Amino acid sequence: MFRIRTKLWIQWQALDPRSGRWFVLPPMPCPKAVCPQAFACTSLPRQGKLFVLGGMRSDTETPMQSTIMYRATTNQWQLASPMLTPRSFFASGNVNGKIMAVGGTGANINETMTAVECYDPESDTWTTAAKLRMGLARYDSAVMGSKMYVTEGWTWPFMFSPRGGVYDINKDTWNLMSDGMKEGWTGISIVLEGKVFVISEHGDCPMKQYNPDDDTWRYVGGDKFPCEVMHRPFAVNGVEGKIYVVSSGLNVAIGRVYEEQNGGISAEWKVMTAPRAFKDLAPSSCQVVYA
């Protein structure tokens, strides 16, 4: 499992959950003066590939269009074909093996973009995709099957209801996100076995699951999320029935979601405490790849 640790620099760390050991990855080939939170990251887990896209130079506030790929098999980074449009603070996701770059901020940092691009790792090429119906300030995104969901989420000062869009890669079209889905998307999302979950970023961080049949969110039972040792900000990912949450200080909570006899959904958690040397570090991204 991989994640970025950041303060005044960017560094990738790898955690092997089986042994509990951390490993430092080689440095990325990117400028030193960059804003860590402005990148977008996604992965092809089974192929052992991690992608770091775009970002912003913190010294000039200039958006970047770079595509940087890490291969677990070689433990090396390499530059791939750059995006067609420089962008920062945008959404990305792996949709059927294609890498999507959605919206974000371009040369005008005061305006959000509607441009969308699709990267084919096999041919190392970027192509344009259908544009967003409106510019979205990035908050969170999730991929289920051939669809990518992008939402602004609830952001302070809660003056406007969040907007959201749904992209269908097979049809190359965008539709508006349903009201119930966007209104209840109050945290960071994880997709497990075709279901969307969020860990809310308020209170004691309750976890809930989206039910598309009635367009509602239902709270998950079982263990409470261990917020007493997991402090914001969070970075999260999920694969093969497990949720991985990295918190400030790099503690890692690993959750398992299961169905109860009464049909309800519950979760259980265990925490892997990080070394004390990580106490001042904060995560920017959490990705799962297989070596």
C-alpha positions as CSV (number, residue, x, y, z in Angstrom):
1,M,0.0,0.0,0.0
2,F,1.4,3.4,-1.0
3,R,0.8,6.9,0.2
4,I,2.3,10.3,-0.1
5,R,3.7,11.9,3.1
6,T,4.0,15.7,3.0
7,K,5.0,18.7,4.9
8,L,7.4,20.9,3.0
9,W,8.3,18.1,0.6
10,I,6.8,15.1,-1.1
11,Q,7.8,11.6,-0.3
12,W,6.2,8.3,-1.1
13,Q,6.2,5.6,1.5
14,A,5.1,2.0,1.0
15,L,3.5,-0.1,3.8
16,D,3.4,-3.9,3.7
17,P,0.3,-4.7,5.8
18,R,1.4,-8.3,6.3
19,S,4.7,-7.4,8.0
20,G,3.9,-3.9,9.2
21,R,7.1,-2.6,7.6
22,W,7.5,0.8,5.9
23,F,9.7,1.4,2.8
24,V,10.7,4.6,1.2
25,L,10.2,4.8,-2.5
26,P,12.7,6.6,-4.9
27,P,11.9,10.3,-5.3
28,M,9.6,11.3,-8.1
29,P,11.0,13.1,-11.1
30,C,9.2,16.4,-10.5
31,P,10.1,20.0,-9.5
32,K,10.9,20.6,-5.8
33,A,8.6,23.6,-5.6
34,V,5.2,21.9,-5.9
35,C,2.0,21.9,-3.9
36,P,1.5,18.4,-2.6
37,Q,-2.3,18.6,-2.4
38,A,-2.6,19.8,-6.0
39,F,-1.7,16.4,-7.5
40,A,-4.2,13.8,-8.5
41,C,-3.3,10.1,-8.0
42,T,-4.7,6.8,-9.1
43,S,-3.5,3.3,-9.7
44,L,-3.8,0.0,-11.6
45,P,-3.5,-2.2,-8.6
46,R,-3.0,-5.6,-10.3
47,Q,-0.5,-4.2,-12.7
48,G,1.5,-2.7,-9.9
49,K,1.3,0.8,-11.5
50,L,0.8,4.1,-9.7
51,F,0.1,7.4,-11.6
52,V,0.7,10.9,-10.3
53,L,-0.9,13.5,-12.5
54,G,-0.6,17.3,-12.9
55,G,-0.2,19.5,-9.8
56,M,0.9,23.0,-9.2
57,R,4.3,24.7,-8.8
58,S,4.0,26.4,-5.5
59,D,6.6,29.1,-6.4
60,T,4.7,30.3,-9.5
61,E,1.2,28.9,-8.9
62,T,1.5,27.4,-12.4
63,P,-0.6,24.2,-13.1
64,M,1.4,21.2,-14.4
65,Q,0.5,18.6,-17.1
66,S,2.9,15.9,-16.2
67,T,2.1,12.2,-16.0
68,I,4.5,10.3,-13.7
69,M,4.2,6.5,-13.4
70,Y,5.6,4.2,-10.8
71,R,6.2,0.5,-11.4
72,A,6.3,-1.8,-8.4
73,T,8.1,-4.5,-10.3
74,T,11.1,-2.2,-11.0
75,N,10.7,0.2,-8.0
76,Q,11.2,3.0,-10.4
77,W,9.4,6.1,-11.7
78,Q,9.2,7.2,-15.3
79,L,7.7,10.1,-17.2
80,A,4.8,9.2,-19.4
81,S,3.0,11.3,-22.0
82,P,1.8,14.6,-20.4
83,M,-1.8,15.5,-20.2
84,L,-3.2,17.7,-22.9
85,T,-4.2,20.4,-20.4
86,P,-2.2,21.6,-17.4
87,R,-4.4,21.3,-14.3
88,S,-4.3,21.1,-10.5
89,F,-6.8,20.3,-7.7
90,F,-8.7,17.9,-10.0
91,A,-10.3,14.4,-9.8
92,S,-8.8,11.3,-11.3
93,G,-9.8,7.6,-11.4
94,N,-9.2,4.3,-13.0
95,V,-12.2,3.5,-15.2
96,N,-12.0,0.1,-16.9
97,G,-8.2,0.4,-17.1
98,K,-8.3,4.0,-18.5
99,I,-7.1,6.9,-16.4
100,M,-9.5,9.9,-16.2
101,A,-8.5,13.5,-15.4
102,V,-11.6,15.6,-14.6
103,G,-12.0,19.3,-14.1
104,G,-9.8,21.1,-11.7
105,T,-8.0,24.5,-11.9
106,G,-6.1,25.6,-14.9
107,A,-4.1,28.8,-15.7
108,N,-6.8,30.9,-14.1
109,I,-6.7,29.7,-10.5
110,N,-10.0,31.5,-9.7
111,E,-12.0,29.4,-12.2
112,T,-12.7,25.7,-12.4
113,M,-12.3,23.8,-15.6
114,T,-14.8,21.6,-17.5
115,A,-12.1,19.8,-19.6
116,V,-11.9,16.0,-19.2
117,E,-9.2,13.7,-20.6
118,C,-8.6,10.0,-20.8
119,Y,-5.3,8.2,-20.7
120,D,-4.6,4.8,-22.3
121,P,-1.6,3.2,-20.5
122,E,-1.2,0.6,-23.2
123,S,-0.6,3.2,-26.0
124,D,0.7,6.0,-23.6
125,T,-1.7,8.5,-25.2
126,W,-4.2,11.1,-23.8
127,T,-7.4,11.9,-25.7
128,T,-10.2,14.4,-24.9
129,A,-13.4,13.2,-23.4
130,A,-16.9,14.7,-23.0
131,K,-16.7,17.9,-20.9
132,L,-18.3,18.4,-17.6
133,R,-21.6,20.2,-17.6
134,M,-20.3,22.7,-15.1
135,G,-16.9,23.4,-13.5
136,L,-16.6,21.4,-10.2
137,A,-14.3,22.3,-7.3
138,R,-12.7,19.0,-6.5
139,Y,-13.9,17.3,-3.3
140,D,-14.1,13.6,-3.9
141,S,-14.7,11.0,-6.6
142,A,-15.4,7.3,-6.9
143,V,-15.4,4.7,-9.7
144,M,-18.0,1.9,-10.0
145,G,-17.8,-0.3,-13.1
146,S,-17.8,1.9,-16.2
147,K,-18.9,5.0,-14.3
148,M,-17.0,7.7,-12.4
149,Y,-18.8,9.9,-9.8
150,V,-17.4,13.3,-9.0
151,T,-18.8,15.6,-6.3
152,E,-18.0,18.9,-4.8
153,G,-19.2,17.6,-1.4
154,W,-20.2,19.8,1.5
155,T,-17.6,22.5,2.1
156,W,-17.5,25.4,4.5
157,P,-19.4,27.6,4.9
158,F,-22.2,25.3,3.6
159,M,-23.9,28.1,1.7
160,F,-24.7,26.1,-1.4
161,S,-25.9,22.5,-2.0
162,P,-23.0,20.5,-3.6
163,R,-23.1,19.7,-7.3
164,G,-22.0,16.3,-8.8
165,G,-21.6,14.6,-12.1
166,V,-21.5,11.0,-13.4
167,Y,-19.4,10.0,-16.3
168,D,-20.1,6.9,-18.4
169,I,-17.0,5.8,-20.3
170,N,-18.9,3.5,-22.6
171,K,-21.1,6.4,-23.8
172,D,-18.6,9.2,-23.2
173,T,-21.4,11.2,-21.6
174,W,-22.0,13.1,-18.3
175,N,-25.2,13.2,-16.3
176,L,-26.1,15.0,-13.1
177,M,-25.6,13.1,-9.9
178,S,-28.8,12.1,-8.1
179,D,-29.9,14.5,-5.3
180,G,-29.8,11.9,-2.6
181,M,-26.3,10.7,-3.5
182,K,-24.7,14.2,-3.6
183,E,-26.6,15.5,-0.5
184,G,-25.4,12.6,1.6
185,W,-21.8,12.5,0.3
186,T,-20.3,14.0,3.4
187,G,-16.9,12.4,3.6
188,I,-14.2,10.5,1.7
189,S,-15.4,7.6,-0.4
190,I,-14.4,4.0,-0.8
191,V,-15.8,1.5,-3.4
192,L,-16.0,-2.1,-2.3
193,E,-17.7,-4.8,-4.4
194,G,-19.7,-2.3,-6.3
195,K,-20.9,-0.4,-3.3
196,V,-20.0,3.2,-2.3
197,F,-19.1,4.0,1.3
198,V,-18.1,7.2,2.9
199,I,-16.3,8.0,6.1
200,S,-17.8,11.3,7.3
201,E,-15.4,14.1,8.1
202,H,-17.5,15.4,11.0
203,G,-18.1,14.3,14.6
204,D,-16.9,10.8,15.4
205,C,-16.5,10.0,11.6
206,P,-19.6,7.7,11.1
207,M,-19.4,5.4,8.1
208,K,-22.3,5.0,5.7
209,Q,-23.2,3.2,2.5
210,Y,-25.1,4.5,-0.5
211,N,-28.3,2.6,-1.6
212,P,-29.0,3.3,-5.3
213,D,-32.5,1.7,-5.1
214,D,-34.0,4.5,-3.0
215,D,-31.2,7.1,-3.4
216,T,-30.3,7.2,0.3
217,W,-27.4,6.6,2.6
218,R,-27.5,4.2,5.5
219,Y,-25.2,4.1,8.5
220,V,-22.8,1.1,8.9
221,G,-23.0,-0.8,12.1
222,G,-20.3,-2.7,14.0
223,D,-17.1,-1.1,15.3
224,K,-16.9,2.7,15.4
225,F,-14.3,4.2,13.2
226,P,-11.2,4.6,15.5
227,C,-11.1,8.4,15.4
228,E,-9.4,8.6,18.8
229,V,-6.1,7.5,17.1
230,M,-6.9,8.4,13.5
231,H,-6.7,12.2,13.1
232,R,-7.6,14.3,10.1
233,P,-6.6,14.7,7.3
234,F,-7.4,11.3,5.9
235,A,-6.4,9.5,2.7
236,V,-8.3,6.3,1.8
237,N,-8.5,3.4,-0.6
238,G,-10.2,0.1,-0.8
239,V,-9.6,-3.3,-2.5
240,E,-10.8,-6.8,-2.1
241,G,-13.2,-6.2,0.8
242,K,-10.8,-4.1,2.8
243,I,-10.6,-0.4,3.5
244,Y,-7.3,1.3,4.1
245,V,-7.3,4.7,5.8
246,V,-4.1,6.7,6.4
247,S,-4.4,9.6,8.9
248,S,-2.2,12.4,10.1
249,G,0.9,10.9,11.7
250,L,0.6,7.9,9.2
251,N,-1.4,5.6,11.5
252,V,-3.3,3.2,9.2
253,A,-6.8,1.8,10.0
254,I,-7.7,-1.3,8.1
255,G,-11.4,-2.0,8.0
256,R,-13.4,-5.1,6.9
257,V,-17.1,-4.7,5.9
258,Y,-19.4,-7.6,6.3
259,E,-23.2,-8.3,6.0
260,E,-25.1,-9.3,9.2
261,Q,-27.8,-12.0,9.4
262,N,-30.5,-9.3,9.5
263,G,-29.2,-7.9,6.2
264,G,-27.5,-4.9,7.8
265,I,-23.9,-3.9,7.0
266,S,-21.2,-3.7,9.7
267,A,-17.5,-3.0,9.8
268,E,-14.6,-4.0,12.1
269,W,-11.4,-2.1,12.4
270,K,-7.8,-2.6,13.4
271,V,-5.1,0.1,13.6
272,M,-1.5,-0.2,12.6
273,T,0.4,2.5,14.5
274,A,3.1,4.3,12.6
275,P,6.6,5.0,13.9
276,R,7.0,8.0,16.0
277,A,9.2,9.6,13.3
278,F,6.1,10.0,11.2
279,K,4.2,12.1,13.8
280,D,4.5,15.4,12.0
281,L,3.6,14.0,8.6
282,A,0.2,14.2,6.8
283,P,-1.1,12.1,3.9
284,S,-2.0,13.4,0.4
285,S,-3.0,10.1,-1.2
286,C,-3.5,6.4,-0.4
287,Q,-3.2,3.9,-3.2
288,V,-3.1,0.1,-3.2
289,V,-0.8,-1.7,-5.6
290,Y,0.5,-5.3,-5.8
291,A,4.3,-5.8,-6.1
